[in-house]
Amino acid sequence: MIKKGVKIFQTPFETAEALAMELLRRVEESNKKGRYLTIALSGGKTPTLLFTVLADHFAGEVKWNNTHFFWADERMVDPDHPESNFGMAFRTFLIKVDIPAENIHRIMGENDVDHEVARYSAEVGRYTEKQNGLPVFDIILLGLGNDGHTASIFPGNEQLFKTGKICARVVHPVSGQKRITLTGSILNNASEVFFLISGKDKAHVVKAILEENSPREFFPASLVNPASGKLFWFLDMEAASECSFKNAL
Ligand code: 6PG
């Protein structure tokens, strides 16, 4: 039995395209209501296809002036560094669409990390409504690491789901790279959270999270469960390949 909110598609492109359509529907709704929409993006490789679809397939049709982009996490590198999450989104998407510069709220990876935690937290606070005393993002897009991390909340950092902080400095457990991440408390305060997951290398974690009571302390992504928001999993067949419900298509 497929879980509520789980959507499976044949290919990475179809998965990205379906998610792009969902996002564009919300952009248009916010335009109709004349209210702005806050979207926090994730990095890594998976969203590249989503950004390319958004830019190449819908560029001329969408009015982005009410949409404000933030990041769920960032590597503490310069924005033009190949590993910058902002840099990837900029090259594949933002530079190709007509969006006001003031609508782009990147985490400044070139800054001192503690200074940037404070600065970015304040910027998030300025542009979001509050619920439970914490900022509410309309949409947060998340990826999944094959160790069960999401954003930059790595195994062993589950305390980030119990903090009152907006974002935190963390260190990648393997590379030692400094990062800033939205906390799990913010992820779980969002109105809608969308996981976009492709590839066989994630299948074991997807199964552990969606089908088994995976030991929560090993897979931080399993702790993402918006208190009053909606959670969606956009999976391609490979990412869903170890799940029994994949045949329920
Ligand atoms: C990051 C991301 C991270 C990513 C996963 C999956 O900064 O790396 O925010 O959480 O979503 O690591 O990355 P891939 O899409 O490259 O597999």
py3Dmol code that shows the C-alpha trace and the ligand (Angstrom):
import py3Dmol

protein = """\
ATOM      1  CA  MET A   1       0.000   0.000   0.000  1.00  0.00           C
ATOM      2  CA  ILE A   2       1.595   3.235  -1.139  1.00  0.00           C
ATOM      3  CA  LYS A   3       1.968   5.828   1.602  1.00  0.00           C
ATOM      4  CA  LYS A   4       0.083   9.144   1.392  1.00  0.00           C
ATOM      5  CA  GLY A   5       2.151  11.783  -0.368  1.00  0.00           C
ATOM      6  CA  VAL A   6       4.411   9.283  -2.149  1.00  0.00           C
ATOM      7  CA  LYS A   7       4.463   9.672  -5.928  1.00  0.00           C
ATOM      8  CA  ILE A   8       6.536   7.418  -8.156  1.00  0.00           C
ATOM      9  CA  PHE A   9       7.532   8.138 -11.748  1.00  0.00           C
ATOM     10  CA  GLN A  10       9.306   6.082 -14.367  1.00  0.00           C
ATOM     11  CA  THR A  11      12.326   8.326 -14.934  1.00  0.00           C
ATOM     12  CA  PRO A  12      14.260  11.132 -13.220  1.00  0.00           C
ATOM     13  CA  PHE A  13      12.983  13.530 -15.889  1.00  0.00           C
ATOM     14  CA  GLU A  14       9.324  12.613 -15.342  1.00  0.00           C
ATOM     15  CA  THR A  15       9.835  12.974 -11.582  1.00  0.00           C
ATOM     16  CA  ALA A  16      11.422  16.404 -11.977  1.00  0.00           C
ATOM     17  CA  GLU A  17       8.773  17.501 -14.459  1.00  0.00           C
ATOM     18  CA  ALA A  18       5.933  16.449 -12.145  1.00  0.00           C
ATOM     19  CA  LEU A  19       7.473  18.361  -9.254  1.00  0.00           C
ATOM     20  CA  ALA A  20       8.061  21.399 -11.475  1.00  0.00           C
ATOM     21  CA  MET A  21       4.345  21.396 -12.346  1.00  0.00           C
ATOM     22  CA  GLU A  22       3.420  21.284  -8.635  1.00  0.00           C
ATOM     23  CA  LEU A  23       5.722  24.205  -7.880  1.00  0.00           C
ATOM     24  CA  LEU A  24       4.451  26.265 -10.810  1.00  0.00           C
ATOM     25  CA  ARG A  25       0.871  25.689  -9.691  1.00  0.00           C
ATOM     26  CA  ARG A  26       1.760  27.235  -6.343  1.00  0.00           C
ATOM     27  CA  VAL A  27       3.632  30.127  -7.957  1.00  0.00           C
ATOM     28  CA  GLU A  28       0.560  30.929 -10.036  1.00  0.00           C
ATOM     29  CA  GLU A  29      -1.733  30.644  -6.991  1.00  0.00           C
ATOM     30  CA  SER A  30       0.450  33.116  -5.099  1.00  0.00           C
ATOM     31  CA  ASN A  31       0.424  35.459  -8.090  1.00  0.00           C
ATOM     32  CA  LYS A  32      -3.373  35.303  -8.255  1.00  0.00           C
ATOM     33  CA  LYS A  33      -3.643  36.048  -4.518  1.00  0.00           C
ATOM     34  CA  GLY A  34      -1.007  38.796  -4.801  1.00  0.00           C
ATOM     35  CA  ARG A  35       0.944  37.273  -1.908  1.00  0.00           C
ATOM     36  CA  TYR A  36       4.550  36.224  -2.044  1.00  0.00           C
ATOM     37  CA  LEU A  37       5.695  32.628  -1.893  1.00  0.00           C
ATOM     38  CA  THR A  38       8.770  31.455   0.016  1.00  0.00           C
ATOM     39  CA  ILE A  39      10.626  28.428  -1.331  1.00  0.00           C
ATOM     40  CA  ALA A  40      13.771  26.955   0.269  1.00  0.00           C
ATOM     41  CA  LEU A  41      15.886  24.980  -2.207  1.00  0.00           C
ATOM     42  CA  SER A  42      18.259  22.123  -1.566  1.00  0.00           C
ATOM     43  CA  GLY A  43      21.484  21.416  -3.340  1.00  0.00           C
ATOM     44  CA  GLY A  44      23.361  18.360  -4.500  1.00  0.00           C
ATOM     45  CA  LYS A  45      22.929  16.948  -7.990  1.00  0.00           C
ATOM     46  CA  THR A  46      19.304  15.791  -7.997  1.00  0.00           C
ATOM     47  CA  PRO A  47      17.648  19.231  -8.210  1.00  0.00           C
ATOM     48  CA  THR A  48      19.674  20.102 -11.332  1.00  0.00           C
ATOM     49  CA  LEU A  49      17.076  18.389 -13.530  1.00  0.00           C
ATOM     50  CA  LEU A  50      14.233  20.168 -11.723  1.00  0.00           C
ATOM     51  CA  PHE A  51      15.904  23.557 -12.196  1.00  0.00           C
ATOM     52  CA  THR A  52      16.602  22.833 -15.848  1.00  0.00           C
ATOM     53  CA  VAL A  53      12.954  21.850 -16.421  1.00  0.00           C
ATOM     54  CA  LEU A  54      11.734  24.993 -14.647  1.00  0.00           C
ATOM     55  CA  ALA A  55      14.040  27.205 -16.703  1.00  0.00           C
ATOM     56  CA  ASP A  56      13.865  25.537 -20.100  1.00  0.00           C
ATOM     57  CA  HIS A  57      10.289  24.323 -20.252  1.00  0.00           C
ATOM     58  CA  PHE A  58       8.404  27.066 -18.482  1.00  0.00           C
ATOM     59  CA  ALA A  59      10.696  30.089 -18.579  1.00  0.00           C
ATOM     60  CA  GLY A  60       8.468  32.408 -20.549  1.00  0.00           C
ATOM     61  CA  GLU A  61       5.205  31.321 -18.922  1.00  0.00           C
ATOM     62  CA  VAL A  62       5.903  32.057 -15.285  1.00  0.00           C
ATOM     63  CA  LYS A  63       5.903  35.340 -13.400  1.00  0.00           C
ATOM     64  CA  TRP A  64       8.503  34.891 -10.639  1.00  0.00           C
ATOM     65  CA  ASN A  65       8.140  38.381  -9.126  1.00  0.00           C
ATOM     66  CA  ASN A  66       6.191  37.090  -6.098  1.00  0.00           C
ATOM     67  CA  THR A  67       8.472  34.126  -5.440  1.00  0.00           C
ATOM     68  CA  HIS A  68      11.312  34.386  -2.932  1.00  0.00           C
ATOM     69  CA  PHE A  69      14.016  31.731  -3.056  1.00  0.00           C
ATOM     70  CA  PHE A  70      15.999  30.670  -0.011  1.00  0.00           C
ATOM     71  CA  TRP A  71      18.294  27.704   0.601  1.00  0.00           C
ATOM     72  CA  ALA A  72      17.763  24.770   2.955  1.00  0.00           C
ATOM     73  CA  ASP A  73      21.518  24.464   3.266  1.00  0.00           C
ATOM     74  CA  GLU A  74      24.771  25.677   1.768  1.00  0.00           C
ATOM     75  CA  ARG A  75      28.377  24.732   1.645  1.00  0.00           C
ATOM     76  CA  MET A  76      30.642  27.455   3.060  1.00  0.00           C
ATOM     77  CA  VAL A  77      32.302  28.178  -0.267  1.00  0.00           C
ATOM     78  CA  ASP A  78      32.197  31.136  -2.669  1.00  0.00           C
ATOM     79  CA  PRO A  79      29.009  31.428  -4.720  1.00  0.00           C
ATOM     80  CA  ASP A  80      30.921  30.659  -7.932  1.00  0.00           C
ATOM     81  CA  HIS A  81      32.539  27.559  -6.419  1.00  0.00           C
ATOM     82  CA  PRO A  82      31.497  24.322  -8.225  1.00  0.00           C
ATOM     83  CA  GLU A  83      30.133  22.961  -4.917  1.00  0.00           C
ATOM     84  CA  SER A  84      27.948  25.984  -4.119  1.00  0.00           C
ATOM     85  CA  ASN A  85      24.255  25.075  -3.935  1.00  0.00           C
ATOM     86  CA  PHE A  86      23.377  28.643  -4.826  1.00  0.00           C
ATOM     87  CA  GLY A  87      25.845  28.550  -7.715  1.00  0.00           C
ATOM     88  CA  MET A  88      24.239  25.401  -9.123  1.00  0.00           C
ATOM     89  CA  ALA A  89      20.729  26.892  -8.902  1.00  0.00           C
ATOM     90  CA  PHE A  90      21.968  30.149 -10.417  1.00  0.00           C
ATOM     91  CA  ARG A  91      23.667  28.531 -13.400  1.00  0.00           C
ATOM     92  CA  THR A  92      20.862  26.056 -14.184  1.00  0.00           C
ATOM     93  CA  PHE A  93      17.811  28.160 -13.349  1.00  0.00           C
ATOM     94  CA  LEU A  94      17.959  31.624 -11.798  1.00  0.00           C
ATOM     95  CA  ILE A  95      20.080  33.216 -14.499  1.00  0.00           C
ATOM     96  CA  LYS A  96      17.635  31.971 -17.137  1.00  0.00           C
ATOM     97  CA  VAL A  97      14.422  33.386 -15.652  1.00  0.00           C
ATOM     98  CA  ASP A  98      13.190  36.890 -14.964  1.00  0.00           C
ATOM     99  CA  ILE A  99      13.279  37.147 -11.168  1.00  0.00           C
ATOM    100  CA  PRO A 100      14.132  40.266  -9.168  1.00  0.00           C
ATOM    101  CA  ALA A 101      17.558  40.051  -7.483  1.00  0.00           C
ATOM    102  CA  GLU A 102      15.931  40.995  -4.163  1.00  0.00           C
ATOM    103  CA  ASN A 103      13.896  37.773  -4.341  1.00  0.00           C
ATOM    104  CA  ILE A 104      17.023  35.645  -4.076  1.00  0.00           C
ATOM    105  CA  HIS A 105      18.140  35.046  -0.487  1.00  0.00           C
ATOM    106  CA  ARG A 106      21.270  32.959  -0.696  1.00  0.00           C
ATOM    107  CA  ILE A 107      23.313  31.757   2.233  1.00  0.00           C
ATOM    108  CA  MET A 108      26.581  33.644   1.780  1.00  0.00           C
ATOM    109  CA  GLY A 109      29.103  30.831   1.797  1.00  0.00           C
ATOM    110  CA  GLU A 110      31.975  33.279   1.532  1.00  0.00           C
ATOM    111  CA  ASN A 111      31.191  34.781   4.950  1.00  0.00           C
ATOM    112  CA  ASP A 112      32.432  33.795   8.391  1.00  0.00           C
ATOM    113  CA  VAL A 113      30.159  30.880   9.287  1.00  0.00           C
ATOM    114  CA  ASP A 114      28.962  32.159  12.678  1.00  0.00           C
ATOM    115  CA  HIS A 115      28.318  35.627  11.295  1.00  0.00           C
ATOM    116  CA  GLU A 116      26.384  34.093   8.380  1.00  0.00           C
ATOM    117  CA  VAL A 117      24.242  31.922  10.679  1.00  0.00           C
ATOM    118  CA  ALA A 118      23.094  35.112  12.396  1.00  0.00           C
ATOM    119  CA  ARG A 119      22.677  37.102   9.187  1.00  0.00           C
ATOM    120  CA  TYR A 120      20.755  34.402   7.286  1.00  0.00           C
ATOM    121  CA  SER A 121      18.566  33.624  10.304  1.00  0.00           C
ATOM    122  CA  ALA A 122      17.591  37.307  10.479  1.00  0.00           C
ATOM    123  CA  GLU A 123      16.866  37.411   6.727  1.00  0.00           C
ATOM    124  CA  VAL A 124      14.672  34.302   6.951  1.00  0.00           C
ATOM    125  CA  GLY A 125      12.865  35.884   9.883  1.00  0.00           C
ATOM    126  CA  ARG A 126      12.178  39.065   7.897  1.00  0.00           C
ATOM    127  CA  TYR A 127      10.580  37.302   4.934  1.00  0.00           C
ATOM    128  CA  THR A 128       8.516  34.546   6.541  1.00  0.00           C
ATOM    129  CA  GLU A 129       5.333  34.325   8.541  1.00  0.00           C
ATOM    130  CA  LYS A 130       5.595  32.697  11.967  1.00  0.00           C
ATOM    131  CA  GLN A 131       3.933  29.667  13.518  1.00  0.00           C
ATOM    132  CA  ASN A 132       4.891  28.118  16.870  1.00  0.00           C
ATOM    133  CA  GLY A 133       7.255  31.077  17.180  1.00  0.00           C
ATOM    134  CA  LEU A 134       9.278  29.892  14.185  1.00  0.00           C
ATOM    135  CA  PRO A 135       9.474  30.930  10.511  1.00  0.00           C
ATOM    136  CA  VAL A 136       7.144  29.109   8.126  1.00  0.00           C
ATOM    137  CA  PHE A 137       8.376  28.438   4.611  1.00  0.00           C
ATOM    138  CA  ASP A 138       5.589  27.852   2.123  1.00  0.00           C
ATOM    139  CA  ILE A 139       7.683  25.180   0.394  1.00  0.00           C
ATOM    140  CA  ILE A 140      10.923  23.398   1.269  1.00  0.00           C
ATOM    141  CA  LEU A 141      12.543  21.162  -1.351  1.00  0.00           C
ATOM    142  CA  LEU A 142      14.737  18.433   0.098  1.00  0.00           C
ATOM    143  CA  GLY A 143      17.048  15.772  -1.231  1.00  0.00           C
ATOM    144  CA  LEU A 144      18.169  12.581   0.475  1.00  0.00           C
ATOM    145  CA  GLY A 145      21.723  11.480   1.042  1.00  0.00           C
ATOM    146  CA  ASN A 146      22.496   7.757   0.909  1.00  0.00           C
ATOM    147  CA  ASP A 147      23.386   8.012   4.603  1.00  0.00           C
ATOM    148  CA  GLY A 148      19.891   9.300   5.341  1.00  0.00           C
ATOM    149  CA  HIS A 149      20.819  12.973   5.697  1.00  0.00           C
ATOM    150  CA  THR A 150      18.697  15.769   4.342  1.00  0.00           C
ATOM    151  CA  ALA A 151      19.602  19.418   3.906  1.00  0.00           C
ATOM    152  CA  SER A 152      22.841  19.285   5.889  1.00  0.00           C
ATOM    153  CA  ILE A 153      21.406  17.432   8.858  1.00  0.00           C
ATOM    154  CA  PHE A 154      23.674  14.408   9.065  1.00  0.00           C
ATOM    155  CA  PRO A 155      23.328  11.261  11.198  1.00  0.00           C
ATOM    156  CA  GLY A 156      24.126  12.181  14.795  1.00  0.00           C
ATOM    157  CA  ASN A 157      22.699  15.711  14.446  1.00  0.00           C
ATOM    158  CA  GLU A 158      19.127  14.794  15.304  1.00  0.00           C
ATOM    159  CA  GLN A 159      19.145  17.477  18.009  1.00  0.00           C
ATOM    160  CA  LEU A 160      18.599  19.939  15.153  1.00  0.00           C
ATOM    161  CA  PHE A 161      14.989  18.722  15.098  1.00  0.00           C
ATOM    162  CA  LYS A 162      14.489  19.879  18.689  1.00  0.00           C
ATOM    163  CA  THR A 163      16.076  23.335  18.606  1.00  0.00           C
ATOM    164  CA  GLY A 164      14.431  26.759  18.530  1.00  0.00           C
ATOM    165  CA  LYS A 165      17.125  27.975  16.133  1.00  0.00           C
ATOM    166  CA  ILE A 166      16.426  28.814  12.474  1.00  0.00           C
ATOM    167  CA  CYS A 167      19.713  27.543  11.102  1.00  0.00           C
ATOM    168  CA  ALA A 168      22.917  26.032  12.386  1.00  0.00           C
ATOM    169  CA  ARG A 169      26.561  25.541  11.475  1.00  0.00           C
ATOM    170  CA  VAL A 170      27.496  21.934  10.825  1.00  0.00           C
ATOM    171  CA  VAL A 171      30.429  19.991   9.442  1.00  0.00           C
ATOM    172  CA  HIS A 172      30.156  17.292   6.767  1.00  0.00           C
ATOM    173  CA  PRO A 173      31.057  14.048   8.587  1.00  0.00           C
ATOM    174  CA  VAL A 174      33.330  12.775   5.815  1.00  0.00           C
ATOM    175  CA  SER A 175      34.823  15.811   4.090  1.00  0.00           C
ATOM    176  CA  GLY A 176      34.851  18.097   7.139  1.00  0.00           C
ATOM    177  CA  GLN A 177      33.364  20.812   4.921  1.00  0.00           C
ATOM    178  CA  LYS A 178      31.690  23.615   6.885  1.00  0.00           C
ATOM    179  CA  ARG A 179      28.031  24.056   6.085  1.00  0.00           C
ATOM    180  CA  ILE A 180      24.979  25.998   7.201  1.00  0.00           C
ATOM    181  CA  THR A 181      21.636  24.216   7.333  1.00  0.00           C
ATOM    182  CA  LEU A 182      18.077  25.077   8.209  1.00  0.00           C
ATOM    183  CA  THR A 183      17.276  23.185  11.383  1.00  0.00           C
ATOM    184  CA  GLY A 184      14.882  20.262  11.490  1.00  0.00           C
ATOM    185  CA  SER A 185      12.530  22.454  13.531  1.00  0.00           C
ATOM    186  CA  ILE A 186      12.199  24.760  10.519  1.00  0.00           C
ATOM    187  CA  LEU A 187      11.788  21.861   8.092  1.00  0.00           C
ATOM    188  CA  ASN A 188       8.939  20.564  10.271  1.00  0.00           C
ATOM    189  CA  ASN A 189       7.343  24.012  10.486  1.00  0.00           C
ATOM    190  CA  ALA A 190       6.925  24.338   6.720  1.00  0.00           C
ATOM    191  CA  SER A 191       3.560  24.350   4.968  1.00  0.00           C
ATOM    192  CA  GLU A 192       4.771  21.849   2.371  1.00  0.00           C
ATOM    193  CA  VAL A 193       7.928  19.733   2.150  1.00  0.00           C
ATOM    194  CA  PHE A 194       8.825  17.956  -1.079  1.00  0.00           C
ATOM    195  CA  PHE A 195      11.525  15.293  -1.225  1.00  0.00           C
ATOM    196  CA  LEU A 196      12.910  14.818  -4.738  1.00  0.00           C
ATOM    197  CA  ILE A 197      14.826  11.534  -4.905  1.00  0.00           C
ATOM    198  CA  SER A 198      16.297   9.686  -7.875  1.00  0.00           C
ATOM    199  CA  GLY A 199      18.575   6.725  -8.269  1.00  0.00           C
ATOM    200  CA  LYS A 200      19.180   3.228  -6.978  1.00  0.00           C
ATOM    201  CA  ASP A 201      21.787   4.367  -4.462  1.00  0.00           C
ATOM    202  CA  LYS A 202      18.989   5.932  -2.406  1.00  0.00           C
ATOM    203  CA  ALA A 203      16.602   2.938  -2.628  1.00  0.00           C
ATOM    204  CA  HIS A 204      17.728   1.312   0.634  1.00  0.00           C
ATOM    205  CA  VAL A 205      17.226   4.520   2.597  1.00  0.00           C
ATOM    206  CA  VAL A 206      13.872   5.243   0.943  1.00  0.00           C
ATOM    207  CA  LYS A 207      12.689   1.752   1.924  1.00  0.00           C
ATOM    208  CA  ALA A 208      13.993   2.113   5.473  1.00  0.00           C
ATOM    209  CA  ILE A 209      12.217   5.448   5.910  1.00  0.00           C
ATOM    210  CA  LEU A 210       8.960   4.778   4.081  1.00  0.00           C
ATOM    211  CA  GLU A 211       8.414   1.099   4.784  1.00  0.00           C
ATOM    212  CA  GLU A 212      10.241   0.137   7.938  1.00  0.00           C
ATOM    213  CA  ASN A 213      10.380   1.805  11.302  1.00  0.00           C
ATOM    214  CA  SER A 214      13.929   2.761  10.500  1.00  0.00           C
ATOM    215  CA  PRO A 215      16.023   3.508  13.568  1.00  0.00           C
ATOM    216  CA  ARG A 216      15.368   7.231  13.620  1.00  0.00           C
ATOM    217  CA  GLU A 217      18.817   8.070  14.891  1.00  0.00           C
ATOM    218  CA  PHE A 218      20.391   6.711  11.695  1.00  0.00           C
ATOM    219  CA  PHE A 219      18.294   8.566   9.140  1.00  0.00           C
ATOM    220  CA  PRO A 220      17.646  12.213   9.925  1.00  0.00           C
ATOM    221  CA  ALA A 221      15.424  12.449   6.828  1.00  0.00           C
ATOM    222  CA  SER A 222      13.007  10.105   8.623  1.00  0.00           C
ATOM    223  CA  LEU A 223      12.436  12.842  11.213  1.00  0.00           C
ATOM    224  CA  VAL A 224      11.000  15.205   8.593  1.00  0.00           C
ATOM    225  CA  ASN A 225       7.292  15.269   9.305  1.00  0.00           C
ATOM    226  CA  PRO A 226       5.766  18.761   9.159  1.00  0.00           C
ATOM    227  CA  ALA A 227       3.610  19.287  12.248  1.00  0.00           C
ATOM    228  CA  SER A 228       0.776  20.985  10.388  1.00  0.00           C
ATOM    229  CA  GLY A 229       2.167  20.895   6.870  1.00  0.00           C
ATOM    230  CA  LYS A 230       2.115  18.386   4.057  1.00  0.00           C
ATOM    231  CA  LEU A 231       4.930  15.984   3.136  1.00  0.00           C
ATOM    232  CA  PHE A 232       5.493  14.644  -0.365  1.00  0.00           C
ATOM    233  CA  TRP A 233       8.008  12.165  -1.735  1.00  0.00           C
ATOM    234  CA  PHE A 234       8.677  12.454  -5.474  1.00  0.00           C
ATOM    235  CA  LEU A 235      10.568   9.282  -6.386  1.00  0.00           C
ATOM    236  CA  ASP A 236      11.729   7.765  -9.613  1.00  0.00           C
ATOM    237  CA  MET A 237      11.380   3.994 -10.067  1.00  0.00           C
ATOM    238  CA  GLU A 238      15.007   3.381  -9.100  1.00  0.00           C
ATOM    239  CA  ALA A 239      14.698   5.242  -5.810  1.00  0.00           C
ATOM    240  CA  ALA A 240      11.483   3.289  -5.076  1.00  0.00           C
ATOM    241  CA  SER A 241      12.892  -0.016  -6.372  1.00  0.00           C
ATOM    242  CA  GLU A 242      13.273  -1.660  -2.929  1.00  0.00           C
ATOM    243  CA  CYS A 243       9.825  -0.617  -1.740  1.00  0.00           C
ATOM    244  CA  SER A 244       6.982  -3.154  -1.904  1.00  0.00           C
ATOM    245  CA  PHE A 245       4.497  -0.440  -2.835  1.00  0.00           C
ATOM    246  CA  LYS A 246       6.298   0.317  -6.110  1.00  0.00           C
ATOM    247  CA  ASN A 247       3.980  -2.189  -7.812  1.00  0.00           C
ATOM    248  CA  ALA A 248       0.977  -0.244  -6.585  1.00  0.00           C
ATOM    249  CA  LEU A 249       1.501   2.227  -9.404  1.00  0.00           C
TER     250      LEU A 249
END
"""
ligand_1 = """\
17
6PG
C 23.554 19.265 -0.157
C 22.095 18.931 -0.168
C 21.918 17.529 0.335
C 21.486 16.741 -0.871
C 21.725 15.271 -0.668
C 21.465 14.505 -1.965
O 23.914 20.403 0.096
O 24.313 18.340 -0.497
O 21.272 19.808 0.331
O 21.013 17.340 1.365
O 20.115 16.988 -1.105
O 23.069 15.098 -0.281
O 22.412 14.945 -2.903
P 22.390 14.389 -4.415
O 21.157 14.968 -5.040
O 23.650 14.942 -5.027
O 22.352 12.892 -4.328
"""
view = py3Dmol.view(width=600, height=400)
view.addModel(protein, "pdb")
view.setStyle({"model": 0}, {"cartoon": {"style": "trace"}})
view.addModel(ligand_1, "xyz")
view.setStyle({"model": 1}, {"stick": {}})
view.zoomTo()
view.show()
